[in-house]
Amino acid sequence: MKHKEIEEYLLSFPNSWLDYPFDETTAVYKVGHKDEDGGKMFALIAENTNPLRISLKCDPNLSLKLREEYETVLPGYHLNKKHWNTIICTGQVSDDDLKSLINISYNLVIGQGAVS
């Protein structure tokens, strides 16, 4: 998936929105109300990286399994290594699997567990 496709998918979730709280090259995708609680992040994309890097929240047990299975799934960059993965989008993780991991991240953040 290309950056634009991933972004469109991330923003298709209810109450999701894009923010740049850290700098102009770190896109943070949040869920919640901007005005009330500032939202909770469920994905981060390091823009201007090639290949693209996306960080997603994940169940700790699944995180370990994914890191063993894929060399392009790493502990979350500048995030809690237990709960976040950074995925280097080289194609090793299929588009369907990436979408599934995005679903898991979103659901974990909104408090619905790993329902996908």
C-alpha distance (Angstrom), angle and dihedral (degrees) to the residues before:
residue distance angle dihedral
M1 . . .
K2 3.77 . .
H3 3.79 123.1 .
K4 3.81 93.8 -101.2
E5 3.82 92.1 50.8
I6 3.80 91.7 49.6
E7 3.80 91.2 47.4
E8 3.81 92.2 50.3
Y9 3.80 89.7 49.9
L10 3.82 92.8 48.7
L11 3.80 91.8 49.1
S12 3.82 92.2 48.6
F13 3.82 91.0 75.3
P14 3.82 117.8 98.1
N15 3.82 113.8 -89.7
S16 3.82 92.8 1.8
W17 3.78 121.9 144.2
L18 3.79 142.3 165.7
D19 3.79 124.8 -108.4
Y20 3.81 137.2 171.4
P21 3.83 103.1 -153.1
F22 3.83 96.7 149.6
D23 3.80 105.7 38.5
E24 3.79 141.2 -39.0
T25 3.82 94.5 -86.3
T26 3.82 100.2 50.1
A27 3.79 110.2 79.9
V28 3.81 110.7 -159.1
Y29 3.78 117.9 -163.2
K30 3.78 112.5 -155.0
V31 3.77 138.9 -177.3
G32 3.78 123.8 -147.8
H33 3.75 136.6 44.7
K34 3.79 118.4 -37.1
D35 3.80 94.2 -150.8
E36 3.80 100.3 41.6
D37 3.80 108.5 42.8
G38 3.79 104.5 -6.4
G39 3.80 89.9 -114.5
K40 3.78 130.8 -99.9
M41 3.78 121.8 -93.1
F42 3.79 119.2 -119.1
A43 3.80 99.7 167.3
L44 3.78 139.7 20.9
I45 3.78 126.4 -166.2
A46 3.78 122.6 -162.5
E47 3.78 99.1 -141.8
N48 3.79 120.9 -149.3
T49 3.81 91.6 33.6
N50 3.76 121.6 127.3
P51 2.92 111.7 -131.0
L52 3.79 94.2 30.1
R53 3.82 117.6 -114.0
I54 3.79 122.7 -148.6
S55 3.79 126.6 -176.6
L56 3.80 119.7 -151.6
K57 3.78 135.6 179.1
C58 3.81 113.1 -113.0
D59 3.78 142.3 175.6
P60 3.84 106.5 -90.9
N61 3.82 94.1 -124.2
L62 3.79 92.5 48.9
S63 3.81 89.7 45.9
L64 3.79 91.1 59.2
K65 3.80 92.5 46.3
L66 3.81 92.2 50.4
R67 3.81 92.3 48.5
E68 3.80 89.8 52.6
E69 3.81 92.8 47.4
Y70 3.82 100.0 43.1
E71 3.78 127.9 41.2
T72 3.83 87.9 -157.6
V73 3.82 93.7 61.0
L74 3.79 109.5 84.8
P75 3.80 136.2 170.3
G76 3.80 109.7 -79.5
Y77 3.80 111.9 -76.6
H78 3.84 108.2 -121.3
L79 3.82 88.7 -10.6
N80 3.79 137.9 97.7
K81 3.81 101.0 -64.8
K82 3.80 92.1 -151.1
H83 3.81 96.2 56.0
W84 3.81 105.1 27.0
N85 3.80 134.9 61.5
T86 3.77 128.7 -167.0
I87 3.78 112.3 -145.5
I88 3.78 120.1 -158.1
C89 3.80 104.0 -146.1
T90 3.80 101.5 -135.0
G91 3.80 95.5 131.3
Q92 3.80 94.5 -98.5
V93 3.82 87.8 111.3
S94 3.81 104.4 54.5
D95 3.80 121.6 -124.6
D96 3.82 90.3 -111.3
D97 3.80 91.9 50.7
L98 3.80 90.8 47.2
K99 3.81 90.2 52.1
S100 3.79 89.4 48.9
L101 3.80 90.7 51.9
I102 3.80 90.1 49.1
N103 3.82 89.0 51.6
I104 3.80 90.4 50.6
S105 3.81 91.8 49.7
Y106 3.80 93.0 49.3
N107 3.80 92.7 47.4
L108 3.79 93.2 47.7
V109 3.79 91.0 51.9
I110 3.82 94.6 48.3
G111 3.79 89.3 47.9
Q112 3.80 101.3 -108.0
G113 3.80 96.9 115.6
A114 3.77 120.9 -129.9
V115 3.81 96.5 -33.0
S116 3.79 108.3 147.7
